[in-house]
Amino acid sequence: MSPCKRPPPATTEIRDGKFAINSPRGLRRISIMAYRTAKGLGPDGKPYQEQYLPAKFNLTSDRTLKVETTPIVNHEIDLKLAN
């Protein structure tokens, strides 16, 4: 096994359209996921959470952000979810 060359993902929650995150510097891919309780039950007969945003915002996202070596304070990033 070779060591992982990419830093681990940095995650955070979006509340009221705002978020704060610490991330290693460099070019980082942005993915946005949102979950809700799915209709119906899962294979185990219990309610489950489904990710409901289109793949272009997460699995196949090509949006990136360059994280500088100094902290970005009050930096606004427009991550509109419109088509």
JOJOUR-V993747 format. One record per backbone hydrogen bond with DSSP energy under -0.5 kcal/mol. NH is the residue of the N-H (numbers start at 0). CO is the residue of the C=O. If there is no record, write none. Layout:
# JOJOUR-V993747
NH&CO, NH&CO
This chain:
# JOJOUR-V993747
14&12, 14&17, 17&14, 25&66, 27&25, 27&64, 29&62, 31&56, 35&49, 37&47, 41&45, 44&41, 49&35, 51&33, 51&49, 56&53, 57&54, 59&54, 60&57, 64&27, 66&25, 66&64, 67&65, 72&70, 75&73, 78&76
